[in-house]
């Protein structure tokens, strides 16, 4: 699954550490999500969408949907 987490974070001028703090996860988790090595759980995906003020579908793109 592809995602726009790094792009959205950069647009806001947030560090990976700041996003991790907002989400209640480790910086390593943010890094893994941004690099596509880890797909977040549904509750975490909702938290990510809430932090960015957008829909999950605007952040996460299932394989084959681009």
HTML snippet that shows the backbone in 3Dmol.js (N, CA, C, O; Angstrom):
<script src="https://3Dmol.org/build/3Dmol-min.js"></script>
<div id="view" style="width:600px;height:400px;position:relative"></div>
<script>
const pdb = `
ATOM      1  N   UNK A   1       0.844  -1.175   0.000  1.00  0.00           N
ATOM      2  CA  UNK A   1       0.000   0.000   0.000  1.00  0.00           C
ATOM      3  C   UNK A   1       0.892   1.242   0.000  1.00  0.00           C
ATOM      4  O   UNK A   1       1.834   1.345   0.785  1.00  0.00           O
ATOM      5  N   UNK A   2       0.583   2.163  -0.878  1.00  0.00           N
ATOM      6  CA  UNK A   2       1.305   3.437  -0.904  1.00  0.00           C
ATOM      7  C   UNK A   2       0.598   4.418   0.018  1.00  0.00           C
ATOM      8  O   UNK A   2      -0.576   4.250   0.351  1.00  0.00           O
ATOM      9  N   UNK A   3       1.345   5.459   0.429  1.00  0.00           N
ATOM     10  CA  UNK A   3       0.720   6.473   1.269  1.00  0.00           C
ATOM     11  C   UNK A   3       1.368   7.829   1.044  1.00  0.00           C
ATOM     12  O   UNK A   3       2.459   7.935   0.482  1.00  0.00           O
ATOM     13  N   UNK A   4       0.672   8.857   1.495  1.00  0.00           N
ATOM     14  CA  UNK A   4       1.124  10.234   1.348  1.00  0.00           C
ATOM     15  C   UNK A   4       1.524  10.841   2.694  1.00  0.00           C
ATOM     16  O   UNK A   4       1.537  12.063   2.843  1.00  0.00           O
ATOM     17  N   UNK A   5       1.848   9.998   3.670  1.00  0.00           N
ATOM     18  CA  UNK A   5       2.158  10.491   5.012  1.00  0.00           C
ATOM     19  C   UNK A   5       3.349  11.441   4.987  1.00  0.00           C
ATOM     20  O   UNK A   5       3.272  12.528   5.561  1.00  0.00           O
ATOM     21  N   UNK A   6       4.440  11.063   4.342  1.00  0.00           N
ATOM     22  CA  UNK A   6       5.634  11.917   4.318  1.00  0.00           C
ATOM     23  C   UNK A   6       5.333  13.268   3.661  1.00  0.00           C
ATOM     24  O   UNK A   6       5.777  14.309   4.145  1.00  0.00           O
ATOM     25  N   UNK A   7       4.583  13.248   2.567  1.00  0.00           N
ATOM     26  CA  UNK A   7       4.230  14.481   1.866  1.00  0.00           C
ATOM     27  C   UNK A   7       3.377  15.389   2.749  1.00  0.00           C
ATOM     28  O   UNK A   7       3.654  16.582   2.871  1.00  0.00           O
ATOM     29  N   UNK A   8       2.352  14.826   3.357  1.00  0.00           N
ATOM     30  CA  UNK A   8       1.464  15.626   4.212  1.00  0.00           C
ATOM     31  C   UNK A   8       2.211  16.176   5.428  1.00  0.00           C
ATOM     32  O   UNK A   8       1.979  17.309   5.852  1.00  0.00           O
ATOM     33  N   UNK A   9       3.102  15.368   5.976  1.00  0.00           N
ATOM     34  CA  UNK A   9       3.898  15.810   7.132  1.00  0.00           C
ATOM     35  C   UNK A   9       4.803  16.968   6.726  1.00  0.00           C
ATOM     36  O   UNK A   9       4.899  17.970   7.434  1.00  0.00           O
ATOM     37  N   UNK A  10       5.467  16.822   5.573  1.00  0.00           N
ATOM     38  CA  UNK A  10       6.373  17.870   5.095  1.00  0.00           C
ATOM     39  C   UNK A  10       5.624  19.166   4.794  1.00  0.00           C
ATOM     40  O   UNK A  10       6.126  20.254   5.074  1.00  0.00           O
ATOM     41  N   UNK A  11       4.425  19.049   4.223  1.00  0.00           N
ATOM     42  CA  UNK A  11       3.623  20.244   3.924  1.00  0.00           C
ATOM     43  C   UNK A  11       3.321  21.051   5.184  1.00  0.00           C
ATOM     44  O   UNK A  11       3.174  22.272   5.132  1.00  0.00           O
ATOM     45  N   UNK A  12       3.233  20.359   6.306  1.00  0.00           N
ATOM     46  CA  UNK A  12       2.931  21.031   7.574  1.00  0.00           C
ATOM     47  C   UNK A  12       4.185  21.454   8.332  1.00  0.00           C
ATOM     48  O   UNK A  12       4.100  22.125   9.360  1.00  0.00           O
ATOM     49  N   UNK A  13       5.342  21.062   7.821  1.00  0.00           N
ATOM     50  CA  UNK A  13       6.598  21.418   8.463  1.00  0.00           C
ATOM     51  C   UNK A  13       6.867  20.634   9.741  1.00  0.00           C
ATOM     52  O   UNK A  13       7.617  21.086  10.606  1.00  0.00           O
ATOM     53  N   UNK A  14       6.255  19.459   9.858  1.00  0.00           N
ATOM     54  CA  UNK A  14       6.425  18.632  11.052  1.00  0.00           C
ATOM     55  C   UNK A  14       7.587  17.676  10.875  1.00  0.00           C
ATOM     56  O   UNK A  14       7.809  17.164   9.778  1.00  0.00           O
ATOM     57  N   UNK A  15       8.320  17.433  11.927  1.00  0.00           N
ATOM     58  CA  UNK A  15       9.344  16.388  11.930  1.00  0.00           C
ATOM     59  C   UNK A  15       8.655  15.038  12.112  1.00  0.00           C
ATOM     60  O   UNK A  15       7.486  14.966  12.492  1.00  0.00           O
ATOM     61  N   UNK A  16       9.395  13.979  11.836  1.00  0.00           N
ATOM     62  CA  UNK A  16       8.856  12.644  12.092  1.00  0.00           C
ATOM     63  C   UNK A  16       8.576  12.478  13.583  1.00  0.00           C
ATOM     64  O   UNK A  16       7.596  11.840  13.970  1.00  0.00           O
ATOM     65  N   UNK A  17       9.439  13.054  14.413  1.00  0.00           N
ATOM     66  CA  UNK A  17       9.253  12.961  15.864  1.00  0.00           C
ATOM     67  C   UNK A  17       7.972  13.669  16.289  1.00  0.00           C
ATOM     68  O   UNK A  17       7.250  13.172  17.153  1.00  0.00           O
ATOM     69  N   UNK A  18       7.679  14.828  15.691  1.00  0.00           N
ATOM     70  CA  UNK A  18       6.458  15.569  16.032  1.00  0.00           C
ATOM     71  C   UNK A  18       5.221  14.775  15.630  1.00  0.00           C
ATOM     72  O   UNK A  18       4.268  14.685  16.404  1.00  0.00           O
ATOM     73  N   UNK A  19       5.223  14.200  14.434  1.00  0.00           N
ATOM     74  CA  UNK A  19       4.084  13.403  14.006  1.00  0.00           C
ATOM     75  C   UNK A  19       3.912  12.197  14.919  1.00  0.00           C
ATOM     76  O   UNK A  19       2.791  11.859  15.299  1.00  0.00           O
ATOM     77  N   UNK A  20       5.007  11.553  15.271  1.00  0.00           N
ATOM     78  CA  UNK A  20       4.942  10.402  16.181  1.00  0.00           C
ATOM     79  C   UNK A  20       4.310  10.806  17.505  1.00  0.00           C
ATOM     80  O   UNK A  20       3.487  10.074  18.055  1.00  0.00           O
ATOM     81  N   UNK A  21       4.694  11.963  18.011  1.00  0.00           N
ATOM     82  CA  UNK A  21       4.140  12.466  19.274  1.00  0.00           C
ATOM     83  C   UNK A  21       2.633  12.698  19.144  1.00  0.00           C
ATOM     84  O   UNK A  21       1.869  12.330  20.036  1.00  0.00           O
ATOM     85  N   UNK A  22       2.212  13.299  18.053  1.00  0.00           N
ATOM     86  CA  UNK A  22       0.789  13.567  17.829  1.00  0.00           C
ATOM     87  C   UNK A  22      -0.023  12.279  17.717  1.00  0.00           C
ATOM     88  O   UNK A  22      -1.191  12.232  18.104  1.00  0.00           O
ATOM     89  N   UNK A  23       0.608  11.242  17.187  1.00  0.00           N
ATOM     90  CA  UNK A  23      -0.084   9.968  16.974  1.00  0.00           C
ATOM     91  C   UNK A  23       0.028   9.015  18.151  1.00  0.00           C
ATOM     92  O   UNK A  23      -0.723   8.045  18.243  1.00  0.00           O
ATOM     93  N   UNK A  24       0.970   9.292  19.057  1.00  0.00           N
ATOM     94  CA  UNK A  24       1.173   8.388  20.181  1.00  0.00           C
ATOM     95  C   UNK A  24       1.907   7.119  19.797  1.00  0.00           C
ATOM     96  O   UNK A  24       1.670   6.054  20.367  1.00  0.00           O
ATOM     97  N   UNK A  25       2.814   7.241  18.808  1.00  0.00           N
ATOM     98  CA  UNK A  25       3.624   6.104  18.372  1.00  0.00           C
ATOM     99  C   UNK A  25       5.096   6.518  18.388  1.00  0.00           C
ATOM    100  O   UNK A  25       5.422   7.674  18.659  1.00  0.00           O
ATOM    101  N   UNK A  26       5.970   5.572  18.097  1.00  0.00           N
ATOM    102  CA  UNK A  26       7.400   5.878  18.043  1.00  0.00           C
ATOM    103  C   UNK A  26       7.760   6.521  16.703  1.00  0.00           C
ATOM    104  O   UNK A  26       7.041   6.373  15.715  1.00  0.00           O
ATOM    105  N   UNK A  27       8.877   7.229  16.691  1.00  0.00           N
ATOM    106  CA  UNK A  27       9.371   7.808  15.449  1.00  0.00           C
ATOM    107  C   UNK A  27       9.670   6.690  14.446  1.00  0.00           C
ATOM    108  O   UNK A  27       9.467   6.860  13.244  1.00  0.00           O
ATOM    109  N   UNK A  28      10.146   5.563  14.937  1.00  0.00           N
ATOM    110  CA  UNK A  28      10.438   4.428  14.056  1.00  0.00           C
ATOM    111  C   UNK A  28       9.174   3.932  13.353  1.00  0.00           C
ATOM    112  O   UNK A  28       9.229   3.517  12.195  1.00  0.00           O
ATOM    113  N   UNK A  29       8.044   3.975  14.044  1.00  0.00           N
ATOM    114  CA  UNK A  29       6.774   3.584  13.421  1.00  0.00           C
ATOM    115  C   UNK A  29       6.435   4.534  12.283  1.00  0.00           C
ATOM    116  O   UNK A  29       6.024   4.098  11.208  1.00  0.00           O
ATOM    117  N   UNK A  30       6.605   5.834  12.515  1.00  0.00           N
ATOM    118  CA  UNK A  30       6.345   6.828  11.459  1.00  0.00           C
ATOM    119  C   UNK A  30       7.261   6.570  10.263  1.00  0.00           C
ATOM    120  O   UNK A  30       6.808   6.587   9.119  1.00  0.00           O
ATOM    121  N   UNK A  31       8.537   6.333  10.523  1.00  0.00           N
ATOM    122  CA  UNK A  31       9.494   6.051   9.450  1.00  0.00           C
ATOM    123  C   UNK A  31       9.049   4.831   8.648  1.00  0.00           C
ATOM    124  O   UNK A  31       9.058   4.856   7.417  1.00  0.00           O
ATOM    125  N   UNK A  32       8.662   3.771   9.342  1.00  0.00           N
ATOM    126  CA  UNK A  32       8.245   2.530   8.675  1.00  0.00           C
ATOM    127  C   UNK A  32       6.989   2.732   7.839  1.00  0.00           C
ATOM    128  O   UNK A  32       6.875   2.174   6.748  1.00  0.00           O
ATOM    129  N   UNK A  33       6.049   3.521   8.338  1.00  0.00           N
ATOM    130  CA  UNK A  33       4.831   3.813   7.571  1.00  0.00           C
ATOM    131  C   UNK A  33       5.187   4.620   6.330  1.00  0.00           C
ATOM    132  O   UNK A  33       4.738   4.298   5.230  1.00  0.00           O
ATOM    133  N   UNK A  34       5.993   5.671   6.499  1.00  0.00           N
ATOM    134  CA  UNK A  34       6.360   6.518   5.369  1.00  0.00           C
ATOM    135  C   UNK A  34       7.093   5.743   4.279  1.00  0.00           C
ATOM    136  O   UNK A  34       6.896   6.014   3.094  1.00  0.00           O
ATOM    137  N   UNK A  35       7.923   4.800   4.653  1.00  0.00           N
ATOM    138  CA  UNK A  35       8.692   4.023   3.676  1.00  0.00           C
ATOM    139  C   UNK A  35       7.898   2.847   3.112  1.00  0.00           C
ATOM    140  O   UNK A  35       8.389   2.124   2.245  1.00  0.00           O
ATOM    141  N   UNK A  36       6.667   2.653   3.602  1.00  0.00           N
ATOM    142  CA  UNK A  36       5.825   1.573   3.100  1.00  0.00           C
ATOM    143  C   UNK A  36       6.200   0.201   3.620  1.00  0.00           C
ATOM    144  O   UNK A  36       5.772  -0.812   3.067  1.00  0.00           O
ATOM    145  N   UNK A  37       6.993   0.156   4.674  1.00  0.00           N
ATOM    146  CA  UNK A  37       7.393  -1.131   5.254  1.00  0.00           C
ATOM    147  C   UNK A  37       6.374  -1.642   6.259  1.00  0.00           C
ATOM    148  O   UNK A  37       6.414  -2.805   6.661  1.00  0.00           O
ATOM    149  N   UNK A  38       5.459  -0.763   6.663  1.00  0.00           N
ATOM    150  CA  UNK A  38       4.477  -1.105   7.693  1.00  0.00           C
ATOM    151  C   UNK A  38       3.160  -0.451   7.334  1.00  0.00           C
ATOM    152  O   UNK A  38       3.100   0.763   7.138  1.00  0.00           O
ATOM    153  N   UNK A  39       2.100  -1.245   7.247  1.00  0.00           N
ATOM    154  CA  UNK A  39       0.753  -0.709   7.049  1.00  0.00           C
ATOM    155  C   UNK A  39       0.128  -0.539   8.436  1.00  0.00           C
ATOM    156  O   UNK A  39       0.069  -1.495   9.209  1.00  0.00           O
ATOM    157  N   UNK A  40      -0.331   0.657   8.748  1.00  0.00           N
ATOM    158  CA  UNK A  40      -0.889   0.888  10.083  1.00  0.00           C
ATOM    159  C   UNK A  40      -2.187   0.125  10.310  1.00  0.00           C
ATOM    160  O   UNK A  40      -2.902  -0.212   9.366  1.00  0.00           O
ATOM    161  N   UNK A  41      -2.472  -0.135  11.564  1.00  0.00           N
ATOM    162  CA  UNK A  41      -3.762  -0.725  11.926  1.00  0.00           C
ATOM    163  C   UNK A  41      -4.866   0.260  11.558  1.00  0.00           C
ATOM    164  O   UNK A  41      -4.596   1.440  11.330  1.00  0.00           O
ATOM    165  N   UNK A  42      -6.078  -0.207  11.500  1.00  0.00           N
ATOM    166  CA  UNK A  42      -7.194   0.680  11.186  1.00  0.00           C
ATOM    167  C   UNK A  42      -7.330   1.819  12.197  1.00  0.00           C
ATOM    168  O   UNK A  42      -7.513   2.966  11.790  1.00  0.00           O
ATOM    169  N   UNK A  43      -7.246   1.540  13.514  1.00  0.00           N
ATOM    170  CA  UNK A  43      -7.321   2.653  14.467  1.00  0.00           C
ATOM    171  C   UNK A  43      -6.207   3.687  14.263  1.00  0.00           C
ATOM    172  O   UNK A  43      -6.449   4.888  14.380  1.00  0.00           O
ATOM    173  N   UNK A  44      -4.993   3.227  13.959  1.00  0.00           N
ATOM    174  CA  UNK A  44      -3.893   4.167  13.719  1.00  0.00           C
ATOM    175  C   UNK A  44      -4.124   4.935  12.420  1.00  0.00           C
ATOM    176  O   UNK A  44      -3.836   6.130  12.355  1.00  0.00           O
ATOM    177  N   UNK A  45      -4.632   4.278  11.397  1.00  0.00           N
ATOM    178  CA  UNK A  45      -4.930   4.969  10.138  1.00  0.00           C
ATOM    179  C   UNK A  45      -5.958   6.080  10.366  1.00  0.00           C
ATOM    180  O   UNK A  45      -5.837   7.163   9.794  1.00  0.00           O
ATOM    181  N   UNK A  46      -6.966   5.818  11.197  1.00  0.00           N
ATOM    182  CA  UNK A  46      -7.942   6.858  11.528  1.00  0.00           C
ATOM    183  C   UNK A  46      -7.289   8.008  12.288  1.00  0.00           C
ATOM    184  O   UNK A  46      -7.619   9.170  12.052  1.00  0.00           O
ATOM    185  N   UNK A  47      -6.362   7.693  13.201  1.00  0.00           N
ATOM    186  CA  UNK A  47      -5.663   8.761  13.936  1.00  0.00           C
ATOM    187  C   UNK A  47      -4.825   9.607  12.978  1.00  0.00           C
ATOM    188  O   UNK A  47      -4.787  10.832  13.089  1.00  0.00           O
ATOM    189  N   UNK A  48      -4.160   8.944  12.043  1.00  0.00           N
ATOM    190  CA  UNK A  48      -3.358   9.676  11.052  1.00  0.00           C
ATOM    191  C   UNK A  48      -4.260  10.610  10.252  1.00  0.00           C
ATOM    192  O   UNK A  48      -3.935  11.784  10.071  1.00  0.00           O
ATOM    193  N   UNK A  49      -5.380  10.102   9.778  1.00  0.00           N
ATOM    194  CA  UNK A  49      -6.310  10.933   9.007  1.00  0.00           C
ATOM    195  C   UNK A  49      -6.811  12.113   9.832  1.00  0.00           C
ATOM    196  O   UNK A  49      -6.914  13.231   9.327  1.00  0.00           O
ATOM    197  N   UNK A  50      -7.123  11.861  11.108  1.00  0.00           N
ATOM    198  CA  UNK A  50      -7.611  12.924  11.985  1.00  0.00           C
ATOM    199  C   UNK A  50      -6.544  13.999  12.186  1.00  0.00           C
ATOM    200  O   UNK A  50      -6.847  15.191  12.137  1.00  0.00           O
ATOM    201  N   UNK A  51      -5.300  13.582  12.413  1.00  0.00           N
ATOM    202  CA  UNK A  51      -4.202  14.537  12.623  1.00  0.00           C
ATOM    203  C   UNK A  51      -4.018  15.423  11.388  1.00  0.00           C
ATOM    204  O   UNK A  51      -3.755  16.619  11.511  1.00  0.00           O
ATOM    205  N   UNK A  52      -4.158  14.832  10.201  1.00  0.00           N
ATOM    206  CA  UNK A  52      -3.986  15.600   8.968  1.00  0.00           C
ATOM    207  C   UNK A  52      -5.278  16.280   8.516  1.00  0.00           C
ATOM    208  O   UNK A  52      -5.258  17.066   7.569  1.00  0.00           O
ATOM    209  N   UNK A  53      -6.389  15.992   9.173  1.00  0.00           N
ATOM    210  CA  UNK A  53      -7.656  16.622   8.834  1.00  0.00           C
ATOM    211  C   UNK A  53      -8.176  16.216   7.470  1.00  0.00           C
ATOM    212  O   UNK A  53      -8.736  17.037   6.744  1.00  0.00           O
ATOM    213  N   UNK A  54      -7.994  14.961   7.122  1.00  0.00           N
ATOM    214  CA  UNK A  54      -8.429  14.479   5.818  1.00  0.00           C
ATOM    215  C   UNK A  54      -8.952  13.047   5.936  1.00  0.00           C
ATOM    216  O   UNK A  54      -8.859  12.425   6.994  1.00  0.00           O
ATOM    217  N   UNK A  55      -9.491  12.547   4.858  1.00  0.00           N
ATOM    218  CA  UNK A  55     -10.026  11.180   4.839  1.00  0.00           C
ATOM    219  C   UNK A  55      -8.892  10.171   4.661  1.00  0.00           C
ATOM    220  O   UNK A  55      -7.867  10.468   4.048  1.00  0.00           O
ATOM    221  N   UNK A  56      -9.093   8.991   5.200  1.00  0.00           N
ATOM    222  CA  UNK A  56      -8.107   7.914   5.051  1.00  0.00           C
ATOM    223  C   UNK A  56      -7.779   7.693   3.574  1.00  0.00           C
ATOM    224  O   UNK A  56      -6.622   7.472   3.218  1.00  0.00           O
ATOM    225  N   UNK A  57      -8.792   7.752   2.723  1.00  0.00           N
ATOM    226  CA  UNK A  57      -8.605   7.504   1.293  1.00  0.00           C
ATOM    227  C   UNK A  57      -7.697   8.535   0.626  1.00  0.00           C
ATOM    228  O   UNK A  57      -7.126   8.276  -0.434  1.00  0.00           O
ATOM    229  N   UNK A  58      -7.568   9.703   1.251  1.00  0.00           N
ATOM    230  CA  UNK A  58      -6.681  10.736   0.723  1.00  0.00           C
ATOM    231  C   UNK A  58      -5.228  10.508   1.119  1.00  0.00           C
ATOM    232  O   UNK A  58      -4.328  11.158   0.587  1.00  0.00           O
ATOM    233  N   UNK A  59      -4.998   9.592   2.044  1.00  0.00           N
ATOM    234  CA  UNK A  59      -3.643   9.328   2.553  1.00  0.00           C
ATOM    235  C   UNK A  59      -3.114   7.986   2.078  1.00  0.00           C
ATOM    236  O   UNK A  59      -1.961   7.879   1.662  1.00  0.00           O
ATOM    237  N   UNK A  60      -3.959   6.960   2.141  1.00  0.00           N
ATOM    238  CA  UNK A  60      -3.526   5.599   1.812  1.00  0.00           C
ATOM    239  C   UNK A  60      -4.120   5.147   0.487  1.00  0.00           C
ATOM    240  O   UNK A  60      -5.325   5.258   0.259  1.00  0.00           O
ATOM    241  N   UNK A  61      -3.250   4.632  -0.387  1.00  0.00           N
ATOM    242  CA  UNK A  61      -3.661   4.197  -1.709  1.00  0.00           C
ATOM    243  C   UNK A  61      -3.386   2.703  -1.825  1.00  0.00           C
ATOM    244  O   UNK A  61      -2.225   2.294  -1.841  1.00  0.00           O
ATOM    245  N   UNK A  62      -4.438   1.873  -1.905  1.00  0.00           N
ATOM    246  CA  UNK A  62      -4.226   0.436  -2.035  1.00  0.00           C
ATOM    247  C   UNK A  62      -3.444   0.111  -3.312  1.00  0.00           C
ATOM    248  O   UNK A  62      -3.578   0.810  -4.317  1.00  0.00           O
ATOM    249  N   UNK A  63      -2.640  -0.935  -3.273  1.00  0.00           N
ATOM    250  CA  UNK A  63      -1.883  -1.369  -4.442  1.00  0.00           C
ATOM    251  C   UNK A  63      -2.844  -1.582  -5.616  1.00  0.00           C
ATOM    252  O   UNK A  63      -3.901  -2.197  -5.476  1.00  0.00           O
ATOM    253  N   UNK A  64      -2.445  -1.057  -6.767  1.00  0.00           N
ATOM    254  CA  UNK A  64      -3.256  -1.218  -7.967  1.00  0.00           C
ATOM    255  C   UNK A  64      -4.304  -0.145  -8.175  1.00  0.00           C
ATOM    256  O   UNK A  64      -5.013  -0.169  -9.181  1.00  0.00           O
ATOM    257  N   UNK A  65      -4.421   0.802  -7.244  1.00  0.00           N
ATOM    258  CA  UNK A  65      -5.442   1.865  -7.365  1.00  0.00           C
ATOM    259  C   UNK A  65      -4.851   3.207  -7.793  1.00  0.00           C
ATOM    260  O   UNK A  65      -5.413   4.256  -7.478  1.00  0.00           O
ATOM    261  N   UNK A  66      -3.737   3.186  -8.500  1.00  0.00           N
ATOM    262  CA  UNK A  66      -3.136   4.465  -8.918  1.00  0.00           C
ATOM    263  C   UNK A  66      -2.839   4.480 -10.359  1.00  0.00           C
ATOM    264  O   UNK A  66      -2.333   5.477 -10.874  1.00  0.00           O
TER     265      UNK A  66
END
`;
const viewer = $3Dmol.createViewer("view");
viewer.addModel(pdb, "pdb");
viewer.setStyle({}, {cartoon: {color: "spectrum"}});
viewer.zoomTo();
viewer.render();
</script>
